[in-house]
Amino acid sequence: MSPTSVPHSADCSIWASLPVPAFLVDEKNRITDVNSAAEGFINASRKSLVGRQIWQKVAIETAIEAAFDKARQQGTPLFVNDVDVGSRGRAPLQCAVQISPLHGHEGHMLLMVSPRELAGRMTQNHSAKSAAQSAIGMAEMLAHEIKNPLAGITGAAQLVSMNLSKEDLELTDLIVSESRRIVKLLEQVEQFGNLSEPDFRPVNLHDVLDRARRSAMLGFGAHMKIVEKYDPSLPLAWGDPDQLLQVVLNLLKNASEAAGRTSGTITIRTFYEHSFRLRRSDGQGKLLPLQIEIVDDGPGLPEHIREDIFEPFVSGRENGTGLGLALVSKIISDHNGWISVRSEPGNTVFRLSLSRVPREHI
């Protein structure tokens, strides 16, 4: 069998429908076929991959190569969990790898890669959306019930201060300043609860990112270095440009604040991932190929809040409200998109996945 010959099973709809990257490899470890998910994972076309050595295109921990050859010799499947898999075009992801001999084609192997990130992002996105929606009612109730009494407290403190000594004025000034701080917080809560539905239209994501970058550099991110790594061929997204700008500004602000008063680097990266699909409750899949990553080299998220960072009122900062990322989560959920985060000291990555403009609107 030549390097470019393809087993019949690779032509069937099952092969094309596999939701994880899959590679067919011949007896000399040359790629004979890939599915569309693999093209997206490697960020290369089938034509450019067929005939190439698998280990030149798929970077897996070294020990996997010996295990791969052993599975071929013994004719038995092999399952390996929690290994880093990457390529020249993307950073490694922790994955589960499945290897199996291809029946009827001696020496040929099937290699499937299941990124752990997919399952984690599904669970994280669902819980974050539910939490954000639940918090809306609470936000509106809090704002309504607390703002009016606070106005009375502030007014009363100001009246009392007119007849107090200079020493006692410190107490009333504290009441007024703290009341105003709470009112400011409640205004943020109201913004969280009153966000309107997205006004969908075609959006150039790079325009949104440039607007956010310029705003950051003139304000909260003036002490940061912002690096752009854009895919110039990225097609238009389907969304609300103002709400998406709000999302990016919030993420850039978080990244800037993570560095504190010292300088740091924020990287804004865009790329196209062919195979990323959101599975809806009705069983239908929605492609989310447009990817935005906001990466900072700060200290990383505190370990005890990493799993709950998109929950309302969860914050890694001493004076944080914990509403910013909950609002980001709600906006992305309203766009039928995905948001995820992975964090370790020196490398925190927030990733947004969005859909293209529907054909009927092109």
N, C-alpha and C positions, 0 to 999 in steps of 0.2 A: 504494500500500500504506500503510495507516495505521500510526502508531507502535506500536500494540499487536498488529498482525498478526504471526504467527510462521511462518516458512518450515516446510514440512512436515518437513524434515530435523531440525528441532529437537525434534520429537516422538518421534523414534525412540530406541531403547535406546542407540545409539552416542553420541548427544548426552548423555544422562544419565550414561553410563559414562565420559566423558572424565575422566581423573584430574587435569587441570589446569583452573584457572579459564578459562572461555570466554564471550565476549560476542558477540551478534549486534547489529549497528548498521545503521540505515537510512541513506539518502542525506543526511539532515540531522544525522547523528551522534547520533541518539536510540537508546537501547537498546530492542531489540525482544524480546530473550530472553537469559536467562543459564542456565547449568547449575548444578547443586547445588554444585560446587566453587567457582564464582564467588560464590554466595551466602555461602559460608563465608569466602572471601577478603575480601569487602567487609564481611562481618558485617551483611548486610541481606537481606531477602526479595526474591524475584523480583517480587512485586507492587509493592514500593516502588521497584524499579529500572526497570521497564519504562516507557518514555516519557521518562525523564530523559536529559539530555545525558551522553554517556559520560565527557567530561573533567571533569564535576562530581563523578563518582563514582570515577573511576580517575585517580589522580595519577601521571603519567609525565613524565619529562624533557620540557621544552617542545618540543625539536626533533622529538619523535616525532609531533606533531600534523601538521606539514608533511609528514613522510614518509608518514603515514597517508593524507592527501589525495592525495598523488602516486601511491601504490599504487592508490587508487580510480580516478584518472584514467587510469592506464596499464593497469589490469586485471591487474596482476602481484602476486605474493606478495612479502612483505618479512619478513626475519628480522633482529632487532636483539638483540645480546647485551649483558649487563652494564649494564642500566639500572635505576635505582631506581623501584620501583612501590609505591604505597601508596594510602591512602584516608583519609577523615576519621576512620575508626574504627580505624586501625592504622598503625604506623610503617612507613616504606618498607623494602622488601626488595629485594635485588639479584636481578633476574630476566632471563630471556630472553623476548622478546616476538615473537610470530608473527602476521602480518597477512596476510589473504588475501581477495580478492573472493569473494562468494558467487554461484556460478554459477546462472544462471536468475533472478537478482534484481538487476537493474541498480542500481548505487550502494550496494548492501548489502555490508557487510564482516564478516568473522569476525576477532575479536581474541582470541588465547590468550596467557595469561601463565604462564610456567614458573618458579616460584621456585627459585633456585639452592640455597636452604636445604634443599629436599626431598632432592636427591641427596646433598648433603654430610652431612646427618643420617643417611641410610641407611648410607653407608659408615662414618661415624664410629661409629654405634651398633653395627654388626656387629663392627668391629675391637675396640671397647672391651669388648664382651661376651666375645669370644674370649680377649682378654688377661686379663680378670678370672677367667674359668674356668680358664685355664692357671696363673694365679698361686695358685689355691687349694691345689693339690698342693704347690707350692713352699713356701707359707706353713706348711702343716702340717709338712712335713719340716724346715724351718728351726727352728720352735719346738721340735720334739722333740729335734733333734740339738744345739741350742745351749743351751737353758735348763739342762739338767743339768750340763754342764761349768761354766757360769757360776756355779752355786750352789757348786760346789767351789772355784772361784777366789775367790769372795767370802769363803767361810769360811776359806780358807787365809790370805788377806790380813788378816782380823781377828785370827787367831791370831798371825801374825807381828808385828802392830802392838803386841802386849802387851809385847814386849821391845825396842822401838825408842825412840830419842830423839825429842824433840818435832819436831826438824827432819825426821827420816826419816818421821815419821807422815804428813806431807803426801803422800808417795808411796803409802802403803797406803790412805789416805783417798781418793785419786784412783782407785785400783783399785776400791775398793768402790763409790764413787759412779758411776763409769762402767759398772761391771757392772750396777748396779741400773737405770741408764738403758737399757741394752741389754735387760734383762729386761722393762722397761715397753714397749719397742718390740715385743718378741716377743709380749707379751700382746695388743697391737693386731693383730699378724699372726695370732694364733690366732683373734681375734674375726672377722677377715676370712675365715679359712678355715672357720669353724664356723657361719656364718650359716645358719639353718634356712630351709626353704621358706616362702613367704608363707602366712599364714592368711587366705585371701580372705574378705571380707565387705563389705557396703555401707559406704562411708566418706564422711563429710562432710569434704571437703578443707579447708573454712574452719575447722572445729574443729581439724584437725591444724595448720594454719598459725597459728592463734591460740595453741595450746599452745607451738609452737616460738618464736613471737614473744615470748611472756611469759618463757620460759626464757632467751632471748637477752638480753632487756632487764635481767634480774636478774643476768646473768653476763658472758659474753664480749662482748656487744653493748651494754653499758651506756653506752658513749661514742658510740653511733650513733643516728641518727634513723631510725626504721622507718616507712615510709609504706605503707598498705594501699590497693590498688585492686582490689576484689573485684567479680566479677560475681554479684550476689545470686541470679540464677536458675540458677546452676551446679548440675546434677544430681549425685547421689551417684556416687562413683567405686567401682571394684571393686578392692580391694587389702587389704593388711595395714596397719592404722593405725599400729602401733608401728614397723614398718619404714619407712613413709613419713615418720613423724615423725623418724626417724633421718636420712633423706635431707635433709629440710628443715633440720634443725639443723646438719648438716654444711655445707650450702651457705651458711647464714647465718653460721656461724663463719668460713668462708673469706672471705665478703664483709667481715666485721668486721675480720679480720686484715689484709685488703688495705689498709685505711685506716691501719694502724699505730696509733700512739697518738693520732692526731688524730681529730677527729669526721668523720663522713661520713653519707651517706644511703643506705639500702637500701630499695628499692621491691619489695613483694610484689604481683604482679598475677595475677589469674585471669581466664580468658575461655574461651569455647566456640568451637571452630573445626570447623565441620560437615564439612569435606572432608578432614581429616587422616586418612590411612589407612596402616597398616603392611602391606606386602606380604610374606607369609610364604613360606617355601621351597616349600610345596605349591601356590603360586599363588593362594591365598585371601587376601582383604584383611581386615584388622582395623581398625575405626575407633578412632581415639584422639582424641576431640574435646575432652577436658578438658585445659586448658593452665594450667600454673603457670610464672611467670617470677620469678626472683630477680635483681634488677638492683642493681648498686652503682656508685658514681661514683669508685671507686678508680683506681689507675694502670693497670689492665688486666693481662692475662696476658703474661708475657715471650714475645716473638715466637717464640723457638726451641722452646718447648714447647706452643704453642697446639694443634698437630695431635695431640699425644700426651698431653694433659692427663688423660685417663681411663685411661692405662696405669699399672699398678702401679709404685710407687717413682719416679714422675715428680712433682716438686713445684716450685713457683715460690718457695717460702720456704727460707731458709737452713737451718733446722733441721726442715723438714717431712719426714714419712715417705713421702709420696706414696701412702698407702693410702686416704685419705679419699674421694677422687673415684673411685678404682677400686671401693671398696665401694658408693658411690652408684650407679655404673654397673651393678654386679651386681644390686643390689636392683631398679632400674628394669627391667633386662632380665628378671629373674625375674617381674616384673609384666607382661611382654609390652608394655612401654612404650618410650618413646624419651627420650633426653636429648641435648641439644646445647648448645653454647656459642658465642657470638660476643663478641669482646672488642676494645676499643680504649681508649686512655686516656680515662678519665672515663665509660666506659659498658661494663660487662661484664654480659652477660645469660646466665644459665643457664636453660634451658627444659626443663620436664618435660611429656610428653604421655602421658595415661593414658586408660583405657577406662571407659565407663559400666558400671553394674550390668547384667548380662545379664537379658533379659526373664524367664527362668525363676526368677530370684531376687528379682524385684520383688514 
